[in-house]
Amino acid sequence: MSVAAVDARPFRLNHLRPAQPPAERPLLQLRSMQEGKKKILFVTSELTDLIKTGGLADVSAALPRALAALHDVRVLIPGYAQVMRCGLPIRIVGSVSGHADLPAARIGRLDMPDGLIIYILICPELYEREGLPYTNANGQDWPDNPLRFARLGLAAADIAAGTACIRWAPELVHAHDWPAGLAPAYMHWRGLRTPSVFTIHNLAYQGNIDMSLRRSLGIPGEACSPERMEFYGKLSLLKAGIAYARRVTTVSATYAREITTSEFGCGMEGFLSMKARQGLLSGLINGIDESWEPEDDAHLIQGFGVHDWAGKAANAAHVREHFGLAPSNGPLFAVVSRLVRQKGLDLTIGVARNIVEAGGQLAILGCGEASIEEELRELSRRNPGQIAARIGFDETEARRLFAGSDFLLMPSRYEPCGLSQMYAQRYASLPVARRTGGLADSIDDGVTGFLFDEPTVASYRQAVDRALSVFRQPQLLDAMRCRAMGTGFFWRHAIEPYDHLYRQLLEVREVAHATA
Ligand SMILES: Nc1ncnc2c1ncn2[C@@H]1O[C@H](COP(=O)(O)OP(=O)(O)O[C@H]2O[C@H](CO)[C@@H](O)[C@H](O)[C@H]2O)[C@@H](O)[C@H]1O
């Protein structure tokens, strides 16, 4: 999850379809499914429908919808200016009182057209300002972020305790990334028995704050130890989530293992290893929502299906024209990415010449750190007609790039899961990616994409060469594209482990109640 500066425009409200129970399910079974539905509150700082800076927003929007057939999942999100002016009615349904320096706030309810219920934490002095969720327009963190996201965590605890007066109380709270890390903590400090799950989408963003803020956030003294949320002399909101949640998940099995090592653990490897040994840490791979359908995606210039590459070519022609690339029959490589060090753009700059010398072209869409943006602009200036970088955030162009490109470049230094490589495969663009995290778990090397091991230009170049070689073999290219399109990483195939986890935690709770 990003703290980098990106545009956060509202997205099409209807592009996510709710998961439907299969039509042939007998009525009785459906009724018992309804009865078995558990009330779950997602706590998140981004949601694609309303505000997005990266993959967290996609998961926060798609996973509750995919789970809707099994559970009553609702979402709590801060009432940023972009959320408050989303154009849909927000009804005030409750309120939460102040605590320490956290101001009182109101709870609004937003019913999305597809039925998803979103609770909005309305607190104008904390959230209604021009800028992005974590930063101002210049990319600097909001100085009151500790207060802003502590308020989010405490509101979740208020809702779980039933003190927010919204006439709905979750049986389980699922908090995401550091901005929601204090939700399980406040629940614990309030003595609530409602179980909580905390998901790490990106361990590198930790929400570490000054210890002197403890009192103003209403954090008790017991929290300031290495077994809790103290982290090298600071208080870490991410570590609070890990410490106090009943279970911790991250977004792929490989990343779950990686973060217990010093290479990927960002200083928390010891703490996470302990959680893993206790059986409290697991990796559940992300999915993609049902809108990723190349045959009828309204964003595309022309739809296409397997073996039918005319539509793909139409999108490629559009991309070339839109990006100012010369007409060509050569391979088209794409980058759709937040521009941060994690994503390895420096490595892509290192292989760019190989691509161009082999007759390939490169179209880059992204935004983020100013220095990386400038390096990419410079790369584009040096290779007119062959390499083009568009700095910005654009959902439609991103989809057209996935559809029009032959290969997607994703040389991430680490990647908790990654969604872009899943979108690309669905749209028959073969990912060239580092064998790490969710990239290793979602790309079948030589079958649906190309993996390389070391975060070096030399290792990456070998994978790019393999991609170029496949491009010269149309039958093999066709076969790999068809296999990639068939991988179908849809959420409907990925929700079962979440359902299992929720039920496991709730059963433990019911047994504890029964024996109390
Ligand atoms: N300029 C641009 N214009 C339009 N769309 C753009 C864009 N730049 C990026 N995107 C889109 O933003 C999303 C990025 O999601 P990723 O999962 O690939 O990475 P991110 O690092 O943000 O997410 C973090 O959280 C997710 C969710 O768990 C993990 O998958 C991931 O590994 C972790 O780093 C994708 O939907 C992508 O298409």
The ligand as an SDF file (V2000), in Angstrom:
LIG
                    3D

 38 41  0  0  0  0  0  0  0  0999 V2000
   -0.5290    4.7130  -13.1980 N   0  0  0  0  0  0  0  0  0  0  0  0
   -1.5000    3.8200  -13.0180 C   0  0  0  0  0  0  0  0  0  0  0  0
   -2.6810    3.9660  -13.6650 N   0  0  0  0  0  0  0  0  0  0  0  0
   -3.6870    3.0730  -13.4780 C   0  0  0  0  0  0  0  0  0  0  0  0
   -3.5990    2.0110  -12.6610 N   0  0  0  0  0  0  0  0  0  0  0  0
   -2.4530    1.8490  -11.9840 C   0  0  0  0  0  0  0  0  0  0  0  0
   -1.3500    2.7130  -12.1300 C   0  0  0  0  0  0  0  0  0  0  0  0
   -0.3520    2.2930  -11.3280 N   0  0  0  0  0  0  0  0  0  0  0  0
   -0.8000    1.1910  -10.7160 C   0  0  0  0  0  0  0  0  0  0  0  0
   -2.0650    0.9210  -11.1060 N   0  0  0  0  0  0  0  0  0  0  0  0
   -2.9340   -0.1340  -10.6390 C   0  0  0  0  0  0  0  0  0  0  0  0
   -2.8020   -0.1830   -9.2140 O   0  0  0  0  0  0  0  0  0  0  0  0
   -2.8350   -1.5180   -8.7800 C   0  0  0  0  0  0  0  0  0  0  0  0
   -1.4940   -1.9130   -8.2140 C   0  0  0  0  0  0  0  0  0  0  0  0
   -1.6560   -3.0830   -7.5340 O   0  0  0  0  0  0  0  0  0  0  0  0
   -0.4470   -4.0550   -7.1950 P   0  0  0  0  0  0  0  0  0  0  0  0
   -1.0310   -5.1600   -6.3990 O   0  0  0  0  0  0  0  0  0  0  0  0
    0.1800   -4.5100   -8.4620 O   0  0  0  0  0  0  0  0  0  0  0  0
    0.5990   -3.1820   -6.3810 O   0  0  0  0  0  0  0  0  0  0  0  0
    0.6480   -2.2570   -5.0360 P   0  0  0  0  0  0  0  0  0  0  0  0
    2.0900   -2.2130   -4.7390 O   0  0  0  0  0  0  0  0  0  0  0  0
   -0.0380   -0.9730   -5.2350 O   0  0  0  0  0  0  0  0  0  0  0  0
   -0.1710   -3.0820   -3.9300 O   0  0  0  0  0  0  0  0  0  0  0  0
    0.1900   -3.6650   -2.6590 C   0  0  0  0  0  0  0  0  0  0  0  0
   -1.0060   -4.3140   -2.2040 O   0  0  0  0  0  0  0  0  0  0  0  0
   -1.4890   -5.2680   -3.1360 C   0  0  0  0  0  0  0  0  0  0  0  0
   -2.8120   -5.7800   -2.6190 C   0  0  0  0  0  0  0  0  0  0  0  0
   -2.6590   -6.7550   -1.6520 O   0  0  0  0  0  0  0  0  0  0  0  0
   -0.4690   -6.3690   -3.3790 C   0  0  0  0  0  0  0  0  0  0  0  0
   -0.9630   -7.1790   -4.4400 O   0  0  0  0  0  0  0  0  0  0  0  0
    0.8820   -5.7640   -3.7850 C   0  0  0  0  0  0  0  0  0  0  0  0
    1.8420   -6.7690   -3.9070 O   0  0  0  0  0  0  0  0  0  0  0  0
    1.2820   -4.7300   -2.7540 C   0  0  0  0  0  0  0  0  0  0  0  0
    2.5410   -4.1450   -3.0770 O   0  0  0  0  0  0  0  0  0  0  0  0
   -3.2010   -2.3400   -9.9800 C   0  0  0  0  0  0  0  0  0  0  0  0
   -4.6070   -2.3500  -10.0650 O   0  0  0  0  0  0  0  0  0  0  0  0
   -2.5970   -1.5130  -11.1300 C   0  0  0  0  0  0  0  0  0  0  0  0
   -3.1720   -1.8040  -12.3630 O   0  0  0  0  0  0  0  0  0  0  0  0
  1  2  1  0
  2  3  1  0
  2  7  2  0
  3  4  2  0
  4  5  1  0
  5  6  2  0
  6  7  1  0
  6 10  1  0
  7  8  1  0
  8  9  2  0
  9 10  1  0
 10 11  1  0
 11 12  1  0
 11 37  1  0
 12 13  1  0
 13 14  1  0
 13 35  1  0
 14 15  1  0
 15 16  1  0
 16 17  2  0
 16 18  1  0
 16 19  1  0
 19 20  1  0
 20 21  2  0
 20 22  1  0
 20 23  1  0
 23 24  1  0
 24 25  1  0
 24 33  1  0
 25 26  1  0
 26 27  1  0
 26 29  1  0
 27 28  1  0
 29 30  1  0
 29 31  1  0
 31 32  1  0
 31 33  1  0
 33 34  1  0
 35 36  1  0
 35 37  1  0
 37 38  1  0
M  END
$$$$
